[in-house]
Amino acid sequence: MDTRKTIGWNVRLLRVELGLSQERLALETDIDRSYVGRIERGTENVTVAALDAIARALGVPVSRLFVEPDEIEPPPPLRSGRKRRSS
């Protein structure tokens, strides 16, 4: 797997594990949502600044984004729609 795809895979995996949408991750990192999507698809040459912001938002060191994944299947998508507000 090439480096861009590895980074994208790990970003998506960690984001889904935390239950964050691409939009929420984009808001927390001050990165455009479409840029987050391109990073996750492995089509973007992501900047170091963006990697740092994403890693901070996901609560992992930047090096975690470069780890070759063991899994072959991508993580399942989040449920669509807005989350219900808790009372």
Residue pairs with C-beta under 8 A, 6 or more apart in sequence:
1 9
1 68
1 69
2 42
3 66
4 42
4 43
4 44
4 45
4 46
5 42
6 42
6 65
6 66
6 67
6 68
6 69
7 39
7 42
7 46
7 51
7 65
7 66
8 39
8 40
8 41
8 42
8 44
9 40
9 42
9 69
9 74
10 64
10 65
10 66
10 67
10 69
11 25
11 36
11 39
11 40
11 54
11 58
11 65
12 40
12 74
12 75
13 69
13 71
13 74
13 75
14 58
14 60
14 64
15 21
15 22
15 25
15 40
15 58
16 75
16 76
16 77
16 78
17 75
18 58
18 59
19 78
20 28
20 57
20 58
21 78
22 33
22 36
22 37
22 40
23 33
25 31
25 36
25 54
25 57
25 58
26 32
26 33
26 35
26 36
28 57
29 36
29 50
29 53
29 54
29 56
29 57
30 53
31 50
31 53
31 54
35 44
35 50
36 54
38 44
39 46
39 50
39 54
51 62
51 65
52 62
54 65
55 61
55 62
55 64
55 65
